[in-house]
Amino acid sequence: MGPQSTPDLSTEASPLSLSTVAVVGLGTMGTGIAEVLTRAGREVIGIDTDEAAARHAVTALEATTARAVRRERITERERQDILARFRTFTDLQAAADADLVIEVVPEDYELKRQVFAGLDAVVRPDTILATGTNALSVTRLAADSQRPERVLGVHFFNPAPAMKLVEVVSSVLTAPAAVAAVTELAHALGKDPIAVGDRPGFVADGLLFGYLNQAAAMYESKYATREDIDAAMRLGCGLPMGPLALLDLIGVDTARTVLEAMYAESQDRLHAPAPILGQLAEAGLTGRKAGRGFYTYDAPGSTTVVPDAESPAAADELAGGRSVTGVGVAGSGTMASGIAEVFAKAGYKVVLAARSLEKAEKAKARIAKSLGRSVDKGRMSAEARDTALAAITPAGSLDAFADVDLAVEAVAEDLAVKQELFKTLDKVCKPGAVLATTTSSLPVVACARATSRPEDVIGMHFFNPAPAMKLVEVVRTVLTADDVHATVRAVCAKVRKHPVDCGDRAGFIVNALLFPYLNNAIKMVEEHYASLDDIDAAMKLGGGYPMGPFELLDVVGLDVSLAIEKVLHAEFRDPGLAPAPLLEHLVAAGCLGRKTGRGFREYARR
């Protein structure tokens, strides 16, 4: 294309044709992006000053395409065409004929600036220059370029061939035509692009890295083990990886760089890198790529975790515990009936007590329906259903708990209500019975102090729906006896739940990490940085979350979410944990989520 036909990037021109793309930096991400482009029919110029990296990129593409042929996803002819479209070089001069250049060199501003300066000298005036940064300023790179209107960000997620999200990042200097062209390319690659403005972390990483940082700080404070933190977030939130394992995958040093950039802009303490990230990075313990980070791996680059000094020792969970054969569940709501179902299916005799016998019988009827669905789906036999139902005795008073070995309360999340209930349990339950609360946000010790036997009180935080969710947060207070803790761990194993240990502080593990993330998503909308739909899409497609933050908030209930946010803010006193005003306004307006037909979104009334 000659100078006379060069399009004016400052106008709303139709999207430019991006048939030849140069990828500068052939590490893991660059190689993945090159594969995506070549498979989509683009001519790809791979550039890396390290000849070994360039050779490795070719080898990797050969291996992935060979695997695709074996799985009959492409033909051998198509494979050869793909390989022919990928050429590698060690000099930026090779980008001279590219329509688009994507740089994915390490997260170092000076290095990226040098790459852009070199490209300015060799590419055509209409060539679009894209940075793959997720932490550095796109605007600053554009301003330092000779043609800032053609500079933008294009943030793929790792592994690029598998992850659907692409964040297209424009600065105040970026021409609309450049954004349109890259967005159209992303669609052509089979990706789901979202348009975002220039700020560190953009949408997905902007929310993700704050959460990862808090998890690192939680581990550093020895509040919970790395295994329990990771298991809690996988099993309690349905995430594909726990936060500490994910930090090892991303790279501890990379995470620290992203967080430093975020903190420089936000001054939010939640973004100030946890000291342990710096300690690990300075020691070279940067995660999987180094063979050691939060976990230890059998070799650098390996995915196989091997035992180390912090690995939990195999222990007999039953040692020192009390005998439990009868369980009392107090409450008649969804959580109470779900917990009663869990215990009954595991062979325990269950007393289900509510404020009236009628309410208790309705709760048992709800359990019967749930068990019936399990039979219909082939998950249990009719005989097992009948046995479980027969094990449940409804009662209209807590007096029926006189002989239970474990009493579990699942009533309203109101401290005064729970304290009154524990006073009653203290009177009716036999000596030695374990008394458990299912609270998700209130202090367990406040329930314990309502009794004359605080050493027998512990938290058992089940997740909803209790029959399906594998996680139980086991919450010890400073007064809880060792044998009570051992008892509850053993009971969790018998009912086929995964227990994680945590201390008695607001949010325990899951809510302490989950709700600040949800709150930050609301703040993004308040600041008009991104839409509800784009944020939800970013976290599902870029983070592997089963639900976006606004979908989840509407399911949980905005009133419940606000209450938990207030508890976290009151306990930790961090300004960054203050509930987002938009959340408070919606709750005040009665927009509580799906249960009221309107929250962040509107829902059809049933």
C-alpha positions as CSV (number, residue, x, y, z in Angstrom):
1,M,0.0,0.0,0.0
2,G,1.6,3.3,-1.1
3,P,1.6,6.5,0.8
4,Q,-1.2,8.0,-1.3
5,S,-3.6,5.2,-0.2
6,T,-2.6,5.3,3.5
7,P,-5.9,5.4,5.6
8,D,-6.4,8.2,8.0
9,L,-6.5,6.4,11.4
10,S,-7.9,9.5,13.1
11,T,-11.3,8.9,11.4
12,E,-14.0,6.3,11.8
13,A,-12.7,4.5,8.8
14,S,-13.8,1.0,8.0
15,P,-11.7,-1.7,9.8
16,L,-8.3,-2.2,8.2
17,S,-7.3,-5.6,6.8
18,L,-4.8,-7.3,9.2
19,S,-3.6,-10.2,7.1
20,T,0.0,-10.1,8.1
21,V,0.9,-9.9,11.8
22,A,4.2,-9.7,13.5
23,V,4.6,-11.0,17.1
24,V,7.6,-9.6,19.0
25,G,8.6,-11.8,21.9
26,L,8.3,-15.6,21.5
27,G,7.9,-16.6,25.1
28,T,4.9,-18.7,26.2
29,M,2.4,-15.9,25.5
30,G,3.9,-14.8,22.2
31,T,4.1,-18.4,20.9
32,G,0.5,-19.0,21.9
33,I,-0.7,-15.8,20.1
34,A,1.3,-16.9,17.0
35,E,-0.5,-20.2,17.0
36,V,-3.9,-18.6,17.2
37,L,-3.1,-16.3,14.3
38,T,-1.6,-18.9,12.0
39,R,-4.5,-21.3,12.6
40,A,-6.9,-18.5,11.6
41,G,-5.1,-18.0,8.3
42,R,-2.9,-15.0,9.1
43,E,0.7,-14.7,7.9
44,V,2.7,-14.5,11.1
45,I,6.2,-13.0,11.5
46,G,7.7,-14.2,14.8
47,I,10.5,-12.0,16.1
48,D,12.8,-12.7,19.1
49,T,16.4,-11.7,19.6
50,D,17.0,-15.1,21.3
51,E,17.4,-17.6,18.5
52,A,16.6,-20.4,20.9
53,A,13.3,-18.8,21.8
54,A,12.4,-18.6,18.1
55,R,13.3,-22.2,17.5
56,H,11.3,-23.3,20.5
57,A,8.3,-21.4,19.1
58,V,8.5,-23.3,15.9
59,T,8.9,-26.6,17.7
60,A,5.9,-25.8,19.9
61,L,3.7,-25.0,16.9
62,E,4.8,-28.2,15.2
63,A,3.9,-30.2,18.3
64,T,0.5,-28.6,18.9
65,T,-0.5,-29.0,15.2
66,A,0.7,-32.6,15.2
67,R,-1.5,-33.2,18.2
68,A,-4.5,-31.6,16.4
69,V,-3.9,-33.9,13.4
70,R,-3.9,-37.0,15.7
71,R,-7.2,-35.8,17.2
72,E,-8.6,-35.3,13.7
73,R,-9.2,-31.6,14.3
74,I,-7.2,-30.6,11.2
75,T,-5.7,-32.5,8.3
76,E,-2.0,-32.9,7.6
77,R,-2.4,-30.6,4.6
78,E,-3.9,-27.9,6.9
79,R,-1.1,-28.5,9.3
80,Q,1.6,-27.9,6.7
81,D,-0.2,-24.7,5.6
82,I,-0.2,-23.4,9.2
83,L,3.5,-24.1,9.6
84,A,4.2,-22.4,6.3
85,R,2.5,-19.3,7.5
86,F,4.8,-18.9,10.5
87,R,8.3,-17.5,9.9
88,T,10.8,-16.4,12.6
89,F,13.4,-13.7,12.7
90,T,15.8,-12.1,15.2
91,D,15.5,-8.5,13.9
92,L,12.7,-6.0,14.1
93,Q,13.3,-5.2,10.4
94,A,11.3,-8.3,9.6
95,A,8.1,-6.4,10.7
96,A,8.4,-4.0,7.8
97,D,5.5,-5.5,5.9
98,A,3.2,-6.2,8.9
99,D,-0.3,-4.8,9.1
100,L,-0.3,-5.3,12.9
101,V,2.6,-5.8,15.3
102,I,1.9,-7.3,18.8
103,E,4.7,-7.0,21.3
104,V,4.7,-9.4,24.2
105,V,8.2,-8.9,25.6
106,P,8.7,-8.9,29.5
107,E,6.8,-6.4,31.6
108,D,9.5,-3.7,31.6
109,Y,8.6,-0.2,30.4
110,E,12.0,0.7,29.0
111,L,12.3,-2.6,27.1
112,K,8.8,-2.0,25.6
113,R,9.6,1.6,24.7
114,Q,12.8,0.4,22.9
115,V,10.7,-2.1,20.9
116,F,8.2,0.6,19.9
117,A,11.0,3.0,19.0
118,G,12.6,0.3,16.8
119,L,9.2,-0.5,15.2
120,D,8.6,3.2,14.4
121,A,11.7,3.2,12.3
122,V,10.7,0.2,10.1
123,V,6.9,-0.3,9.9
124,R,4.5,1.5,7.4
125,P,2.7,4.6,8.6
126,D,-0.6,2.7,8.7
127,T,0.7,-0.3,10.7
128,I,-1.1,-0.8,14.0
129,L,1.2,-1.3,17.0
130,A,-0.2,-3.3,19.9
131,T,1.2,-3.9,23.3
132,G,0.4,-7.1,25.2
133,T,1.0,-5.5,28.6
134,N,-1.4,-6.1,31.5
135,A,0.3,-3.7,33.9
136,L,2.0,-0.8,32.1
137,S,0.6,2.3,30.7
138,V,-0.6,2.0,27.1
139,T,-1.0,5.8,27.0
140,R,2.6,6.3,28.0
141,L,3.8,3.9,25.3
142,A,1.6,5.7,22.7
143,A,2.8,9.2,23.7
144,D,6.4,8.1,23.3
145,S,5.7,6.7,19.8
146,Q,6.0,8.7,16.6
147,R,2.3,7.9,15.7
148,P,0.3,7.6,19.0
149,E,-3.0,7.2,17.2
150,R,-2.1,3.7,15.9
151,V,-1.0,2.4,19.3
152,L,-3.3,0.3,21.5
153,G,-3.3,-2.7,23.9
154,V,-4.4,-6.2,23.0
155,H,-4.4,-8.4,26.0
156,F,-4.7,-12.1,25.4
157,F,-5.0,-14.6,28.3
158,N,-2.8,-17.6,29.0
159,P,-3.0,-20.1,27.3
160,A,-3.9,-18.0,24.3
161,P,-5.2,-20.8,22.1
162,A,-7.7,-21.9,24.8
163,M,-8.8,-18.7,26.5
164,K,-11.6,-16.8,24.7
165,L,-11.2,-13.3,26.2
166,V,-9.2,-10.5,24.5
167,E,-9.1,-7.1,26.1
168,V,-8.7,-4.3,23.5
169,V,-7.3,-1.3,25.3
170,S,-7.5,2.2,23.9
171,S,-5.8,5.3,25.2
172,V,-7.1,8.8,24.8
173,L,-4.8,9.0,21.8
174,T,-5.9,5.8,20.0
175,A,-7.8,6.2,16.6
176,P,-11.2,4.5,16.5
177,A,-10.3,2.8,13.2
178,A,-7.4,1.0,14.9
179,V,-9.6,-0.2,17.7
180,A,-12.2,-1.4,15.2
181,A,-9.6,-3.3,13.1
182,V,-8.2,-5.1,16.1
183,T,-11.6,-5.9,17.5
184,E,-12.7,-7.4,14.1
185,L,-9.5,-9.4,14.1
186,A,-10.2,-10.8,17.5
187,H,-13.7,-11.9,16.4
188,A,-12.1,-13.5,13.3
189,L,-9.8,-15.5,15.7
190,G,-12.8,-16.9,17.5
191,K,-12.2,-14.7,20.5
192,D,-14.6,-12.6,22.6
193,P,-13.1,-9.0,22.7
194,I,-14.2,-6.4,25.1
195,A,-13.2,-2.7,24.8
196,V,-11.6,-1.2,27.9
197,G,-9.8,2.0,28.8
198,D,-6.2,2.3,29.9
199,R,-5.6,1.5,33.5
200,P,-3.3,-1.1,35.2
201,G,-4.8,-4.5,35.1
202,F,-7.7,-3.5,32.8
203,V,-10.8,-5.5,33.8
204,A,-9.9,-9.1,34.4
205,D,-6.5,-8.6,35.9
206,G,-7.7,-5.5,37.7
207,L,-10.1,-7.7,39.7
208,L,-8.0,-10.8,39.7
209,F,-4.8,-9.5,41.1
210,G,-6.3,-7.8,44.1
211,Y,-7.9,-11.1,45.1
212,L,-4.6,-12.9,44.5
213,N,-2.7,-10.4,46.6
214,Q,-5.1,-10.8,49.5
215,A,-4.7,-14.6,49.3
216,A,-0.9,-14.2,49.5
217,A,-1.3,-11.9,52.5
218,M,-3.7,-14.4,54.2
219,Y,-1.1,-17.1,53.7
220,E,1.7,-14.8,54.9
221,S,-0.2,-14.1,58.1
222,K,-0.4,-17.8,58.8
223,Y,-4.2,-17.6,59.0
224,A,-4.6,-20.7,56.9
225,T,-2.3,-23.1,55.0
226,R,-1.7,-22.7,51.3
227,E,-3.6,-26.0,50.7
228,D,-6.6,-24.9,52.7
229,I,-6.7,-21.4,51.0
230,D,-6.6,-23.0,47.5
231,A,-9.1,-25.8,48.3
232,A,-11.5,-23.3,49.9
233,M,-11.6,-21.1,46.7
234,R,-11.8,-24.1,44.3
235,L,-14.5,-25.9,46.3
236,G,-16.3,-22.9,47.7
237,C,-16.4,-20.8,44.6
238,G,-16.0,-23.3,41.8
239,L,-12.7,-21.8,40.6
240,P,-10.5,-23.8,38.3
241,M,-7.4,-23.1,40.5
242,G,-6.7,-21.8,44.0
243,P,-5.1,-18.4,44.2
244,L,-1.7,-19.5,45.4
245,A,-1.4,-22.2,42.7
246,L,-2.5,-19.5,40.2
247,L,0.2,-17.1,41.4
248,D,2.8,-19.8,40.8
249,L,1.4,-20.3,37.3
250,I,1.4,-16.6,36.4
251,G,4.7,-16.0,38.1
252,V,5.2,-14.4,41.4
253,D,7.5,-11.7,39.9
254,T,4.9,-10.9,37.2
255,A,2.1,-10.6,39.9
256,R,4.3,-8.3,41.9
257,T,4.9,-6.1,38.9
258,V,1.2,-5.9,38.0
259,L,0.3,-5.1,41.6
260,E,2.9,-2.4,41.9
261,A,1.5,-0.7,38.8
262,M,-2.0,-1.0,40.2
263,Y,-1.1,0.4,43.5
264,A,0.8,3.3,41.9
265,E,-2.5,4.4,40.3
266,S,-5.1,3.4,42.9
267,Q,-3.2,3.9,46.2
268,D,-5.6,1.2,47.5
269,R,-3.9,-0.8,50.2
270,L,-5.5,-3.9,48.7
271,H,-3.2,-3.5,45.7
272,A,0.0,-2.9,47.7
273,P,1.9,-6.1,47.0
274,A,2.0,-8.5,50.0
275,P,5.6,-8.6,51.3
276,I,5.9,-12.3,50.7
277,L,5.6,-11.7,46.9
278,G,8.7,-9.5,47.0
279,Q,10.5,-12.0,49.2
280,L,9.8,-14.9,46.9
281,A,10.6,-12.9,43.8
282,E,13.9,-11.6,45.2
283,A,14.9,-15.2,46.1
284,G,14.2,-16.4,42.6
285,L,11.2,-18.5,43.8
286,T,8.9,-17.2,41.1
287,G,6.6,-20.2,40.7
288,R,6.3,-23.0,38.3
289,K,8.9,-21.6,35.9
290,A,11.5,-21.7,38.6
291,G,10.4,-25.0,40.1
292,R,9.4,-23.4,43.4
293,G,7.1,-20.6,44.5
294,F,4.3,-21.0,47.0
295,Y,4.5,-24.7,46.2
296,T,7.5,-26.9,45.1
297,Y,7.5,-28.6,41.7
298,D,9.5,-31.6,40.5
299,A,11.4,-29.5,38.0
300,P,11.4,-25.9,36.6
301,G,8.4,-25.5,34.3
302,S,6.7,-28.6,35.6
303,T,3.0,-28.8,36.7
304,T,3.7,-31.6,39.2
305,V,3.7,-30.5,42.9
306,V,6.0,-32.4,45.2
307,P,5.9,-32.6,49.0
308,D,8.1,-30.1,50.8
309,A,8.5,-28.9,54.4
310,E,5.1,-27.2,54.4
311,S,3.1,-30.1,53.0
312,P,0.5,-31.4,55.5
313,A,1.5,-34.6,57.2
314,A,-0.8,-37.6,56.8
315,A,-2.8,-37.7,60.1
316,D,-5.5,-39.8,61.5
317,E,-8.5,-37.4,61.5
318,L,-10.3,-39.6,64.1
319,A,-7.5,-39.3,66.7
320,G,-8.8,-37.7,69.9
321,G,-12.3,-37.0,68.6
322,R,-15.6,-37.6,70.3
323,S,-18.1,-40.2,69.2
324,V,-20.9,-38.8,67.1
325,T,-24.0,-40.9,66.1
326,G,-26.8,-38.5,66.6
327,V,-27.0,-35.0,65.0
328,G,-29.4,-32.2,65.7
329,V,-30.0,-29.5,63.0
330,A,-31.7,-26.3,64.1
331,G,-33.6,-24.4,61.4
332,S,-36.2,-24.9,58.7
333,G,-34.7,-23.0,55.7
334,T,-32.8,-24.2,52.7
335,M,-29.5,-24.4,54.5
336,A,-30.9,-26.3,57.5
337,S,-32.7,-28.9,55.3
338,G,-29.6,-29.3,53.1
339,I,-27.4,-29.9,56.1
340,A,-29.9,-32.4,57.5
341,E,-29.9,-34.2,54.2
342,V,-26.1,-34.4,54.2
343,F,-26.0,-36.0,57.6
344,A,-28.9,-38.4,57.0
345,K,-27.4,-39.7,53.7
346,A,-24.1,-40.3,55.6
347,G,-25.9,-42.6,58.1
348,Y,-26.4,-40.3,61.1
349,K,-29.6,-40.2,63.1
350,V,-30.9,-36.6,62.6
351,V,-33.3,-34.5,64.6
352,L,-34.5,-31.5,62.5
353,A,-35.9,-28.9,64.9
354,A,-37.7,-25.8,63.9
355,R,-39.9,-23.2,65.7
356,S,-42.9,-25.4,65.1
357,L,-43.5,-29.1,64.2
358,E,-45.2,-27.9,61.0
359,K,-42.2,-26.0,59.9
360,A,-39.9,-29.0,60.6
361,E,-42.2,-31.3,58.7
362,K,-42.2,-28.9,55.7
363,A,-38.4,-28.9,55.8
364,K,-38.4,-32.8,55.8
365,A,-40.7,-32.7,52.8
366,R,-38.2,-30.5,51.1
367,I,-35.5,-33.1,51.8
368,A,-37.8,-35.8,50.4
369,K,-38.1,-33.9,47.1
370,S,-34.3,-33.4,46.9
371,L,-33.7,-37.1,47.5
372,G,-36.3,-38.0,45.0
373,R,-34.5,-35.9,42.4
374,S,-31.3,-37.8,43.2
375,V,-33.2,-41.1,42.6
376,D,-34.6,-39.9,39.3
377,K,-31.1,-38.9,38.2
378,G,-29.7,-42.3,39.2
379,R,-27.4,-40.8,41.9
380,M,-28.9,-43.0,44.7
381,S,-31.3,-45.9,45.0
382,A,-34.9,-45.7,46.2
383,E,-33.8,-47.9,49.2
384,A,-31.0,-45.4,50.1
385,R,-33.5,-42.6,49.8
386,D,-36.0,-44.3,52.2
387,T,-33.2,-45.1,54.7
388,A,-32.1,-41.5,54.7
389,L,-35.6,-40.1,55.2
390,A,-36.3,-42.6,58.0
391,A,-33.2,-41.3,59.8
392,I,-34.7,-37.7,60.0
393,T,-37.0,-36.9,62.9
394,P,-38.8,-33.5,62.7
395,A,-39.3,-31.7,66.0
396,G,-41.0,-28.4,67.1
397,S,-38.6,-27.7,69.9
398,L,-34.9,-27.8,70.7
399,D,-35.7,-30.0,73.6
400,A,-35.5,-32.9,71.1
401,F,-31.7,-32.3,71.1
402,A,-31.3,-33.8,74.6
403,D,-29.4,-36.9,73.3
404,V,-27.6,-35.6,70.2
405,D,-23.8,-35.7,70.0
406,L,-23.5,-32.8,67.6
407,A,-25.9,-29.8,67.4
408,V,-25.7,-27.6,64.3
409,E,-27.6,-24.3,64.1
410,A,-28.6,-23.0,60.7
411,V,-30.9,-20.1,61.6
412,A,-31.0,-16.5,60.5
413,E,-27.7,-14.6,60.2
414,D,-28.4,-12.4,63.2
415,L,-26.1,-12.6,66.2
416,A,-28.8,-11.9,68.9
417,V,-30.9,-14.8,67.4
418,K,-28.0,-17.1,67.4
419,Q,-26.9,-16.2,70.9
420,E,-30.4,-17.0,72.3
421,L,-30.3,-20.3,70.5
422,F,-26.9,-21.2,71.9
423,K,-28.2,-20.4,75.4
424,T,-31.0,-22.9,74.8
425,L,-28.6,-25.5,73.4
426,D,-26.4,-25.1,76.5
427,K,-29.4,-26.0,78.6
428,V,-30.8,-28.9,76.6
429,C,-27.8,-30.6,75.1
430,K,-26.0,-33.3,77.2
431,P,-22.5,-32.7,78.5
432,G,-19.8,-33.4,75.9
433,A,-22.1,-32.6,72.9
434,V,-20.4,-30.4,70.2
435,L,-22.2,-27.2,69.5
436,A,-21.7,-25.8,66.0
437,T,-22.8,-22.6,64.2
438,T,-23.0,-22.3,60.4
439,T,-22.5,-18.6,60.4
440,S,-20.7,-17.2,57.4
441,S,-19.8,-13.8,58.8
442,L,-20.5,-13.5,62.6
443,P,-17.9,-14.1,65.3
444,V,-18.2,-17.8,66.5
445,V,-16.7,-16.8,69.9
446,A,-19.8,-14.6,70.5
447,C,-22.0,-17.6,70.2
448,A,-19.6,-19.6,72.4
449,R,-19.7,-17.0,75.2
450,A,-23.5,-17.3,75.3
451,T,-22.9,-20.8,76.7
452,S,-21.3,-22.2,79.9
453,R,-19.1,-24.4,77.8
454,P,-17.4,-22.3,75.1
455,E,-14.8,-25.1,74.7
456,D,-17.5,-27.2,73.0
457,V,-18.4,-24.5,70.4
458,I,-17.0,-24.4,66.9
459,G,-18.0,-23.1,63.4
460,M,-19.0,-25.4,60.6
461,H,-19.6,-23.2,57.6
462,F,-21.4,-25.2,54.9
463,F,-21.9,-23.7,51.5
464,N,-25.2,-23.6,49.6
465,P,-26.5,-25.9,48.3
466,A,-25.1,-28.1,51.1
467,P,-25.8,-31.5,49.5
468,A,-23.7,-30.4,46.4
469,M,-21.0,-28.2,47.7
470,K,-17.9,-30.1,49.0
471,L,-16.5,-27.4,51.3
472,V,-16.9,-26.9,55.0
473,E,-14.9,-24.1,56.7
474,V,-14.1,-25.4,60.2
475,V,-13.7,-22.3,62.5
476,R,-11.9,-22.6,65.8
477,T,-12.1,-19.9,68.4
478,V,-9.4,-19.3,70.9
479,L,-11.5,-21.3,73.4
480,T,-12.4,-24.3,71.2
481,A,-11.1,-27.6,72.6
482,D,-8.7,-29.8,70.5
483,D,-11.0,-32.8,70.6
484,V,-13.9,-30.7,69.4
485,H,-11.9,-29.7,66.4
486,A,-10.8,-33.3,65.8
487,T,-14.5,-34.4,66.1
488,V,-15.7,-32.0,63.5
489,R,-12.9,-32.8,61.0
490,A,-13.8,-36.5,61.4
491,V,-17.5,-35.8,60.8
492,C,-16.7,-33.8,57.7
493,A,-14.8,-36.7,56.3
494,K,-17.7,-39.1,57.0
495,V,-20.2,-36.9,55.3
496,R,-17.8,-36.6,52.3
497,K,-17.0,-32.9,52.7
498,H,-13.6,-31.3,52.5
499,P,-12.8,-29.4,55.7
500,V,-10.5,-26.4,55.7
501,D,-9.3,-24.9,59.0
502,C,-9.6,-21.2,59.7
503,G,-9.5,-18.9,62.7
504,D,-12.5,-16.9,64.0
505,R,-12.3,-13.7,62.0
506,A,-14.6,-12.0,59.6
507,G,-15.2,-13.8,56.3
508,F,-13.1,-16.8,57.3
509,I,-11.3,-17.8,54.0
510,V,-13.9,-17.7,51.2
511,N,-15.9,-14.6,52.0
512,A,-12.8,-12.7,53.1
513,L,-11.3,-13.2,49.6
514,L,-14.5,-13.3,47.5
515,F,-16.4,-10.2,48.7
516,P,-13.6,-7.6,48.3
517,Y,-13.4,-8.8,44.7
518,L,-17.1,-8.4,44.2
519,N,-17.0,-5.0,45.8
520,N,-14.2,-3.9,43.4
521,A,-16.3,-5.0,40.4
522,I,-19.1,-2.7,41.6
523,K,-16.6,0.1,41.9
524,M,-15.6,-0.4,38.2
525,V,-19.2,0.1,37.2
526,E,-19.5,3.2,39.4
527,E,-16.5,4.7,37.7
528,H,-17.9,3.9,34.3
529,Y,-14.8,2.0,33.4
530,A,-16.7,-1.1,32.1
531,S,-20.2,-2.4,31.8
532,L,-21.8,-5.2,33.8
533,D,-21.8,-7.5,30.8
534,D,-18.2,-6.8,29.9
535,I,-17.0,-7.4,33.5
536,D,-19.0,-10.6,33.8
537,A,-17.7,-11.8,30.5
538,A,-14.1,-10.8,31.4
539,M,-14.1,-12.9,34.6
540,K,-15.8,-15.9,33.0
541,L,-13.7,-16.0,29.9
542,G,-10.5,-14.6,31.2
543,G,-10.5,-15.9,34.8
544,G,-12.4,-19.2,34.4
545,Y,-15.0,-18.1,36.9
546,P,-18.3,-20.1,36.7
547,M,-20.2,-16.8,37.2
548,G,-19.4,-13.2,36.6
549,P,-19.4,-11.0,39.7
550,F,-22.7,-9.4,39.0
551,E,-24.4,-12.7,38.2
552,L,-23.1,-13.9,41.6
553,L,-24.1,-10.9,43.5
554,D,-27.7,-11.2,42.3
555,V,-27.8,-14.9,43.2
556,V,-26.3,-14.3,46.7
557,G,-28.5,-11.4,47.4
558,L,-27.4,-7.8,47.5
559,D,-28.6,-7.4,51.1
560,V,-26.5,-10.4,52.2
561,S,-23.5,-9.2,50.2
562,L,-23.8,-5.7,51.8
563,A,-24.0,-7.2,55.3
564,I,-20.8,-9.3,54.7
565,E,-19.0,-6.2,53.2
566,K,-19.9,-4.2,56.3
567,V,-18.6,-7.0,58.6
568,L,-15.3,-7.2,56.7
569,H,-14.9,-3.4,56.7
570,A,-15.7,-3.1,60.5
571,E,-13.2,-5.9,61.4
572,F,-10.2,-5.0,59.1
573,R,-10.8,-1.2,59.0
574,D,-9.3,-1.0,55.5
575,P,-10.8,1.9,53.5
576,G,-10.6,-0.3,50.4
577,L,-13.2,-2.7,52.0
578,A,-15.8,0.0,52.4
579,P,-19.0,-1.1,50.6
580,A,-19.4,0.5,47.2
581,P,-22.1,3.2,47.4
582,L,-24.0,1.7,44.4
583,L,-24.5,-1.5,46.4
584,E,-25.9,0.4,49.4
585,H,-28.2,2.4,47.1
586,L,-29.6,-0.7,45.4
587,V,-30.2,-2.4,48.8
588,A,-31.9,0.8,50.1
589,A,-34.2,0.7,47.0
590,G,-35.2,-2.9,47.7
591,C,-33.3,-4.2,44.6
592,L,-31.8,-7.3,46.3
593,G,-31.2,-9.5,43.3
594,R,-33.0,-12.5,41.8
595,K,-35.2,-13.0,44.9
596,T,-36.9,-9.6,44.3
597,G,-36.8,-9.7,40.5
598,R,-34.2,-6.9,40.3
599,G,-30.7,-6.3,41.4
600,F,-27.9,-5.3,39.1
601,R,-30.1,-6.9,36.4
602,E,-33.8,-7.4,36.1
603,Y,-35.4,-10.9,36.2
604,A,-38.7,-12.3,35.1
605,R,-41.0,-12.8,38.1
606,R,-41.9,-16.4,38.7
